Amino acid sequence: MAEEIVDIGDASLVARARRGESAAYEALVRRHYRAAYSVAVGVVGNGMDAEDVCQDAFVKALEKLEDCRQPEKFVAWLLQIVRNRARNFLDYRRVRTAQPIDTLSVASTLSSDRDAERSELRGALEEALSELSEVQREVVLLHDLEGWKHREIGENLGISDGAARQHLFAARRRLRELLGGDAVKEYSNG
């Protein structure tokens, strides 16, 4: 059945999932997880929290699947749920009464220099991304990591193609300023 589901559009998968076919919903999750994750990272700013947000959003989407009025636009509907869940997560994190525990990054003696370098780069990128506006983060992550076209980004974020292009340009320029031209040279050539 998995081979058969690969070629089916979102609207058909949504219809099947509504009838209780778990494989259909699993196919939707696999198909759109990376985009959902990119949007979540764009809002919450780090990968671990983004994974939690995605899990929560996919559960919420399954619970509310009957509310998806335009199944052919499932991904836009899903990404709005991701955005809402991510913003709820940030609100929850802000209003918690307990002070956050400072996390210590302990480098294992078994860690390679490469792992340390990747960790450092990931941290610098997350910090730089946090300096962008939410829409700029979403645009740059969806375009450069997911390969979405400006039209797709515009449709899913409710902005024009031109606005998506402008946000991408501004985001890349700001990332160059924050990370240095060489650090994002290869990144922005994509």
C-alpha positions as CSV (number, residue, x, y, z in Angstrom):
1,M,0.0,0.0,0.0
2,A,2.9,2.4,0.7
3,E,3.9,2.4,-2.9
4,E,0.4,3.2,-4.0
5,I,0.1,6.1,-1.5
6,V,3.2,7.9,-2.8
7,D,1.5,9.1,-6.0
8,I,-1.7,10.2,-4.3
9,G,-2.5,13.9,-3.8
10,D,-3.1,15.4,-0.4
11,A,-6.9,15.7,-0.9
12,S,-7.2,11.9,-1.5
13,L,-4.9,11.2,1.4
14,V,-7.0,13.4,3.7
15,A,-10.2,11.6,2.5
16,R,-8.7,8.2,3.2
17,A,-7.4,9.4,6.6
18,R,-10.9,10.7,7.5
19,R,-12.1,7.2,6.7
20,G,-9.7,5.8,9.3
21,E,-6.8,4.7,7.0
22,S,-3.8,5.3,9.3
23,A,-1.4,4.7,6.4
24,A,-2.9,7.7,4.6
25,Y,-2.3,10.0,7.5
26,E,1.2,8.6,8.0
27,A,1.9,9.4,4.3
28,L,0.8,13.0,5.0
29,V,3.1,13.2,8.0
30,R,6.0,11.9,6.0
31,R,5.3,14.2,3.1
32,H,5.0,17.4,5.1
33,Y,7.1,16.8,8.2
34,R,10.2,18.7,7.0
35,A,8.1,21.8,6.0
36,A,6.3,21.6,9.4
37,Y,9.6,21.4,11.2
38,S,11.0,24.3,9.3
39,V,8.1,26.5,10.2
40,A,8.3,25.3,13.9
41,V,12.0,26.2,14.0
42,G,11.2,29.5,12.4
43,V,8.9,30.3,15.3
44,V,10.5,28.7,18.4
45,G,14.1,29.1,17.3
46,N,15.6,25.7,18.1
47,G,15.4,22.1,16.8
48,M,14.4,20.2,20.0
49,D,11.5,22.5,20.8
50,A,10.5,22.4,17.1
51,E,10.3,18.6,17.2
52,D,8.0,18.8,20.2
53,V,5.8,21.4,18.4
54,C,5.6,19.3,15.3
55,Q,4.6,16.2,17.2
56,D,1.9,18.2,19.0
57,A,0.7,19.8,15.7
58,F,0.4,16.5,13.8
59,V,-1.6,15.1,16.7
60,K,-3.9,18.2,16.7
61,A,-4.2,18.0,12.9
62,L,-5.3,14.4,13.1
63,E,-7.9,15.3,15.8
64,K,-9.2,18.2,13.7
65,L,-8.9,16.5,10.3
66,E,-12.7,16.9,9.7
67,D,-12.2,20.7,10.1
68,C,-9.9,20.9,7.1
69,R,-12.3,22.6,4.6
70,Q,-9.9,22.4,1.6
71,P,-8.1,19.1,1.7
72,E,-6.2,20.0,-1.5
73,K,-4.6,22.7,0.6
74,F,-3.8,20.4,3.5
75,V,-0.3,21.7,3.8
76,A,-1.3,25.3,4.3
77,W,-3.9,24.2,6.9
78,L,-1.3,22.1,8.7
79,L,1.4,24.8,8.7
80,Q,-1.1,27.2,10.3
81,I,-1.7,24.6,13.1
82,V,2.1,24.3,13.4
83,R,2.4,28.1,13.7
84,N,-0.3,28.3,16.3
85,R,1.1,25.4,18.4
86,A,4.6,27.0,18.2
87,R,3.2,30.3,19.4
88,N,1.3,28.6,22.2
89,F,4.5,26.9,23.1
90,L,6.3,30.2,23.3
91,D,3.5,31.7,25.4
92,Y,3.7,28.8,27.8
93,R,7.4,29.1,28.1
94,R,7.2,32.8,28.8
95,V,4.6,32.5,31.6
96,R,6.0,29.6,33.4
97,T,6.7,30.6,37.0
98,A,9.8,28.5,37.5
99,Q,13.1,30.0,36.4
100,P,14.7,28.0,33.5
101,I,17.6,25.9,34.6
102,D,20.8,26.9,32.8
103,T,21.8,24.1,30.7
104,L,25.4,23.2,30.6
105,S,27.0,22.0,27.4
106,V,29.4,19.3,28.5
107,A,31.6,18.2,25.7
108,S,32.3,14.5,25.9
109,T,35.9,13.4,25.7
110,L,34.7,11.0,23.0
111,S,33.2,13.8,20.9
112,S,35.2,14.5,17.8
113,D,36.3,18.0,16.7
114,R,33.8,17.7,13.9
115,D,30.9,17.2,16.3
116,A,32.0,20.2,18.3
117,E,32.3,22.3,15.2
118,R,28.9,21.3,14.0
119,S,27.4,22.0,17.4
120,E,29.1,25.4,17.4
121,L,27.8,26.2,13.8
122,R,24.3,25.0,14.7
123,G,24.3,27.2,17.8
124,A,25.5,30.2,15.7
125,L,22.9,29.6,13.0
126,E,20.1,29.2,15.6
127,E,21.2,32.4,17.3
128,A,21.3,34.3,13.9
129,L,17.9,32.9,12.9
130,S,16.5,34.2,16.2
131,E,17.5,37.7,15.1
132,L,15.2,37.5,12.0
133,S,11.5,38.2,12.1
134,E,9.2,35.2,12.3
135,V,8.1,35.5,8.6
136,Q,11.8,35.9,7.5
137,R,12.7,32.7,9.4
138,E,9.9,30.8,7.8
139,V,10.6,32.1,4.3
140,V,14.3,31.3,4.5
141,L,13.8,27.9,6.0
142,L,11.1,26.9,3.6
143,H,13.0,28.2,0.5
144,D,16.5,27.2,1.3
145,L,16.0,24.0,3.3
146,E,12.8,22.7,1.8
147,G,13.2,24.0,-1.7
148,W,9.8,25.6,-1.9
149,K,9.2,28.1,-4.7
150,H,8.3,31.7,-3.9
151,R,4.7,31.1,-5.1
152,E,4.3,28.1,-2.7
153,I,5.7,30.1,0.2
154,G,3.4,33.1,-0.6
155,E,0.3,30.9,-0.8
156,N,1.1,29.1,2.5
157,L,2.1,32.2,4.4
158,G,-0.6,34.4,3.0
159,I,1.8,36.8,1.3
160,S,2.5,37.7,-2.3
161,D,5.3,36.0,-4.3
162,G,7.1,39.4,-4.3
163,A,6.9,39.7,-0.5
164,A,8.3,36.2,-0.2
165,R,11.2,37.2,-2.4
166,Q,11.8,40.4,-0.4
167,H,11.7,38.5,2.9
168,L,14.2,36.0,1.6
169,F,16.5,38.7,0.3
170,A,16.3,40.5,3.7
171,A,16.8,37.3,5.7
172,R,19.9,36.3,3.7
173,R,21.4,39.8,4.0
174,R,20.8,39.8,7.8
175,L,22.3,36.3,8.1
176,R,25.4,37.4,6.2
177,E,25.7,40.3,8.6
178,L,25.3,38.1,11.7
179,L,27.4,35.1,10.5
180,G,29.9,36.8,8.2
181,G,29.9,36.7,4.4
182,D,31.9,33.5,4.2
183,A,29.8,31.5,6.6
184,V,26.6,31.9,4.5
185,K,28.2,32.2,1.0
186,E,27.6,28.6,0.1
187,Y,24.2,28.6,1.9
188,S,22.8,31.5,0.0
189,N,23.9,30.2,-3.4
190,G,21.0,27.7,-3.2
